[in-house]
Amino acid sequence: MDQPYSLWADWLSKFHTWPEPIQALWLVAVPLTVLGLTWLVLRGLREIIRLSRGERGHSGWRGHGAWRGHLVYGVYQDPQGRWMVYWHGRAPQAVDWENPPPELIGRGTVVQGVFRRPENG
Protein backbone atom coordinates (compact mmCIF):
# COMPACT_ATOMS: atom_id res chain seq x y z
CA MET A 1 0.00 0.00 0.00
CA ASP A 2 1.33 3.43 -0.94
CA GLN A 3 1.85 6.10 1.68
CA PRO A 4 -0.08 9.37 1.21
CA TYR A 5 1.95 12.35 0.01
CA SER A 6 3.49 14.37 2.83
CA LEU A 7 4.72 17.86 2.10
CA TRP A 8 6.80 17.80 5.29
CA ALA A 9 8.54 14.51 4.37
CA ASP A 10 9.21 15.76 0.83
CA TRP A 11 10.74 19.02 2.09
CA LEU A 12 12.82 17.20 4.71
CA SER A 13 14.25 14.76 2.13
CA LYS A 14 15.25 17.72 -0.09
CA PHE A 15 16.64 19.62 2.90
CA HIS A 16 19.23 16.88 3.50
CA THR A 17 20.53 17.17 -0.07
CA TRP A 18 21.08 20.95 0.07
CA PRO A 19 24.56 22.40 0.76
CA GLU A 20 25.37 23.12 4.40
CA PRO A 21 25.27 26.95 4.08
CA ILE A 22 21.71 26.74 2.70
CA GLN A 23 20.73 24.40 5.53
CA ALA A 24 22.22 26.87 8.04
CA LEU A 25 20.23 29.72 6.50
CA TRP A 26 17.01 27.73 6.86
CA LEU A 27 17.85 26.88 10.47
CA VAL A 28 18.32 30.58 11.27
CA ALA A 29 15.63 32.11 9.04
CA VAL A 30 12.69 30.03 10.26
CA PRO A 31 13.07 30.82 13.99
CA LEU A 32 13.71 34.50 13.23
CA THR A 33 10.58 34.65 11.08
CA VAL A 34 8.50 33.03 13.83
CA LEU A 35 9.97 35.42 16.40
CA GLY A 36 9.25 38.45 14.19
CA LEU A 37 5.67 37.40 13.51
CA THR A 38 5.11 36.80 17.23
CA TRP A 39 6.43 40.29 17.99
CA LEU A 40 4.13 41.86 15.38
CA VAL A 41 1.06 40.02 16.68
CA LEU A 42 1.80 40.94 20.30
CA ARG A 43 2.42 44.57 19.36
CA GLY A 44 -0.90 44.66 17.53
CA LEU A 45 -2.69 43.12 20.49
CA ARG A 46 -1.10 45.67 22.81
CA GLU A 47 -2.34 48.53 20.61
CA ILE A 48 -5.83 47.02 20.42
CA ILE A 49 -5.97 46.67 24.21
CA ARG A 50 -4.64 50.21 24.68
CA LEU A 51 -7.28 51.63 22.34
CA SER A 52 -10.07 49.55 23.88
CA ARG A 53 -9.21 50.99 27.29
CA GLY A 54 -9.52 54.48 25.86
CA GLU A 55 -5.87 55.34 26.43
CA ARG A 56 -4.54 58.04 24.18
CA GLY A 57 -1.00 59.08 23.64
CA HIS A 58 1.60 60.15 21.18
CA SER A 59 2.53 57.07 19.17
CA GLY A 60 5.34 58.75 17.21
CA TRP A 61 7.95 58.09 19.86
CA ARG A 62 8.14 54.67 21.42
CA GLY A 63 7.74 54.73 25.18
CA HIS A 64 6.31 58.24 25.47
CA GLY A 65 2.70 58.10 26.52
CA ALA A 66 2.57 61.87 26.95
CA TRP A 67 4.73 64.80 25.96
CA ARG A 68 7.54 65.46 28.39
CA GLY A 69 8.72 68.90 29.42
CA HIS A 70 7.28 72.28 28.52
CA LEU A 71 6.85 74.03 25.22
CA VAL A 72 9.09 77.07 25.52
CA TYR A 73 8.33 78.75 22.21
CA GLY A 74 6.01 77.94 19.34
CA VAL A 75 4.12 79.36 16.38
CA TYR A 76 0.79 77.88 15.38
CA GLN A 77 -2.36 78.76 13.48
CA ASP A 78 -5.56 78.92 15.48
CA PRO A 79 -8.98 77.77 14.18
CA GLN A 80 -9.78 81.32 12.98
CA GLY A 81 -6.68 81.31 10.76
CA ARG A 82 -4.60 83.72 12.84
CA TRP A 83 -0.93 82.95 13.39
CA MET A 84 -0.22 82.86 17.11
CA VAL A 85 3.09 82.98 18.98
CA TYR A 86 3.37 81.12 22.27
CA TRP A 87 6.06 81.79 24.86
CA HIS A 88 6.20 79.69 28.01
CA GLY A 89 4.43 81.46 30.83
CA ARG A 90 2.64 83.99 28.60
CA ALA A 91 -0.70 84.03 26.83
CA PRO A 92 -0.56 83.35 23.08
CA GLN A 93 -0.34 86.53 21.01
CA ALA A 94 -1.32 87.09 17.40
CA VAL A 95 1.58 87.75 15.03
CA ASP A 96 1.82 91.40 14.03
CA TRP A 97 2.66 91.12 10.32
CA GLU A 98 3.75 94.76 10.10
CA ASN A 99 6.20 94.52 13.04
CA PRO A 100 6.96 90.85 13.67
CA PRO A 101 8.75 90.01 16.92
CA PRO A 102 12.55 89.79 16.65
CA GLU A 103 12.43 86.07 17.45
CA LEU A 104 10.61 85.46 14.16
CA ILE A 105 12.88 87.70 12.10
CA GLY A 106 16.18 85.95 12.63
CA ARG A 107 19.44 87.90 12.46
CA GLY A 108 18.05 91.29 11.57
CA THR A 109 16.58 90.47 8.15
CA VAL A 110 13.30 88.96 7.13
CA VAL A 111 13.93 86.02 4.83
CA GLN A 112 11.60 86.02 1.81
CA GLY A 113 8.98 83.33 2.07
CA VAL A 114 9.26 82.93 5.84
CA PHE A 115 6.22 85.08 6.55
CA ARG A 116 3.12 84.42 4.55
CA ARG A 117 0.01 86.30 5.35
CA PRO A 118 -3.08 84.14 5.68
CA GLU A 119 -4.84 84.06 2.36
CA ASN A 120 -8.27 85.64 2.42
CA GLY A 121 -11.08 84.14 0.44
Helices and strands as residue ranges (DSSP letters): H 7-15, H 20-52, E 73-77, E 83-87, E 93-94, H 102-105
